[in-house]
Amino acid sequence: MNLYSTATSIYCHRTRIVLAEKDIAHECIIVDTNDLPEDLIDLNPYSSLPTLVDRDLVLYNSRVIMEYLEERFPHPPLMPVGPVARAQTRLALFRVENDWYPLAEIIETKSEKAVVKARKELTESISASADVFAAMPFFLSEEFSLVDASIGPLLWRLPRYGVELPRAAKAVQAYAERIFDREGFQLSLTEGERELRL
Ligand SMILES: N[C@@H](CCC(=O)N[C@@H](CS)C(=O)NCC(=O)O)C(=O)O
């Protein structure tokens, strides 16, 4: 199995976390987005990253890749069993992708005026969820899930984004440390991602 990945994108990072948490044998091919490999261009009509190749199957979109890995390698499970809990997990994933990831993308790619606004929105939005982070060891769950695999990359980048959470959000910091301390999270980090927090 091959994963084509950038060195520091949150989308790629969350798929690398799932691969590491499930201890799935694979090769991670770090790609320079300014010089995409020909085989990636041939395989994926969007040439987007991450792209997963499992024998004849080619998958793109990080969410599609994570859900495939969850179904193909069910242990350890990163989704709950019951339909209600599964729907709540998917809703939480939707909220992370819809509310937080776009702000991270603005901070990473746009000019200073937009960045200042996005930084403020991200700080306020994460802080407003402090009670949810405090309620359980993982996000809305006793067990590590795909939601944590998605939030972890964002929290890892907060210092780089210039986002400083207020003291009132210390539960978020405690949650982040729980995620960062996991073996799977540590194994998922590229050199470029380690450098983000040096
Ligand atoms: N919604 C997509 C977004 C992925 C995305 O934006 N990937 C960027 C890297 S962060 C990309 O493929 N860039 C390719 C390029 O710049 O050529 C996903 O979840 O996979």
The ligand as a Gaussian input file, in Angstrom:
#p B3LYP/6-31G(d) Opt

LIG

0 1
 N      -10.548000      17.734000       0.646000
 C       -9.248000      17.204000       0.221000
 C       -8.257000      18.348000       0.345000
 C       -6.863000      17.924000       0.078000
 C       -5.980000      19.059000      -0.317000
 O       -6.350000      20.244000      -0.314000
 N       -4.759000      18.694000      -0.700000
 C       -3.770000      19.628000      -1.202000
 C       -2.552000      19.587000      -0.338000
 S       -2.945000      20.204000       1.263000
 C       -3.355000      19.163000      -2.590000
 O       -3.681000      18.095000      -3.003000
 N       -2.595000      19.941000      -3.325000
 C       -2.131000      19.471000      -4.616000
 C       -1.393000      20.529000      -5.327000
 O       -1.239000      21.603000      -4.750000
 O       -0.952000      20.262000      -6.449000
 C       -8.907000      16.016000       1.093000
 O       -9.498000      15.854000       2.175000
 O       -8.098000      15.202000       0.700000

